[in-house]
Amino acid sequence: MQQLNLPQADLRIATEGSLTKVYDPYRRKFVKLTPEEYVRQTFLAYLTNCLHYPAGRTAVEHLVVINNLKQRADIVVYDKQMRPYLIVECKAPSVPVTQSVFEQALRYNTRLNVKYLIVTNGLQHFCADVSDPQNVVFQKNIPPYDGGIL
């Protein structure tokens, strides 16, 4: 896999025939190792190991229904009251992080109402405070876990 702009993650990789899989500890199963899944699993490790977000309040491929269409947010982290706190939308490294990627994550936020929205392709990461939809503020860094809120 391509080197990402994230700390190295200790991922469990397995091969079944010609299919390479990675273990997802959040879904508790092996899933197909695609470039996007590699970014997702590496970013999950970054959130928990480096930024100290609680794994127990993290959901992967969280179902979001928008206009009767079922969609899935890549990563959702919840606060102490189990309210969605941040969304992470992951793309493969070959997919540029564009306005449309950010807008995809914003659509999820119409249902989840988070404080932070993060989009990443493993090479570039953008984080915005979207708690006030009229005043989206991009952050210089992804904020670490705040035990007082989360």
N, C-alpha and C positions, 0 to 999 in steps of 0.2 A: 504494500500500500504506500501511497504517497506520503512524504513527510508533511506533517501539519504544523501550523503555528500555535501549537498547544503542547503542554508537557506530555512526555511519553506516558502512555497508559498501559497497565498490565492487563491485557485482554486475554481471555481464554478462547483460543482458536481450535477448531476441530474440522476434520475432513470426513465427509460421508460420500464415498464414491468420488465423483468429480466436483462435488459441491463443497465450498468452504463456508463454515459457519462460525459465528461468534456468540459467546454466551452473554445474554442480557440478564443481569441480576435483578432488574426491576420487573421484567416479565417472567423471570425464572425459567428461561428456556433458551435453547440455541436458535438463532435466526440466521438467515442467509447474510453473508458478509458482502454487502455492496459498498461502494464508495460512500454513499450517504449514511449507511449504518455505521461504517467506520468513524465518520465524523460524529455521529450521535453518541456512540459509545465512548469515544475519546473525550467529547465535551461533557458527558455525564461524569466521567472520572475527574475532570477538571473542576466541575461544580462541587463535587463532594470532597475530593482530596485536597484541592488547593483553596477553594473559596469557602469550604466547610458548610455547604448547604446540606440539610439533613436528608439522607437517602429515604428515610421513612415517610417523607412528605413530598416525594417526587414521583410523578406519573410519566410513563412513556407511551406515546401514541394515544393520547387522551382523546376520547370521542367528543366532538363538538358538532352540534347540529345547527346549520345555518340555512334558512329558507328551505327547510325540510330535506336538506342534503347532508348526509353524514360525511364529516371530514375528521381528520386526526391531527391534533397538535403534537409535534414531535416530543417536546418535554414541557411539563407544567410542574412548577414547584408551588406548594401551598404554605400559608402562614400557620400560626398556632391555632387559629380558629377554623382551619381547613378551608380558607378562602384562597382562590388562585392568587399567587403573588407575582410570578413571572412566567413568561412563555419563551421557549427557545424554538426557533424554526431552523432546522438543519438542511443543508444542501450538500451535494457532492462537491469536492474541490474543483471540479471542472465547470461547475455552474456559478456564474458570477452573481454576487450579491447585489441585486438591483432594487429599484423602487418597487417593482412588482412583487419581489420576494417579501419586502417589508410590508406591503399592502396585504399579502396573503396572511401574514401573522396578525396584522391589524384586524382582519375579518374575524379571526378566532377571538380576538379581544372584545368584539361586540357582544359576545356571550360570556366571556370569562372576567372581564374588567380587572386586569392586573395592573400592578405598578410599573413593572419593567417588561420590555419586549426586547428580545435578543435575536438577531439573525446571524448565522455563521455558515461558512462553507469549509471551515477548518483552517482556512488561510487568512480570511478576514472575518472580524467579529464586530458587530455594531449593536450597541445597547442604547435604548431610549427609555426615558421616564415618560410613560403614557398615561399617568394617573389623571392628568387634565387633557382631554382630547383636543382642546383648543390651543394647548401650549405644549407640544411634544418637545422634550429636551434631550438631545443626544448626550450621552455620558462619555467621558474620556476613557473610563475603565468600567468593567463589569463589577458592580458592587459586591463585596463579600457578604456572607451570611451575617445578619444582624440578629443576634439572639433575643433582643428585646422585642422585635416585631415577629420574627419567625419562631 
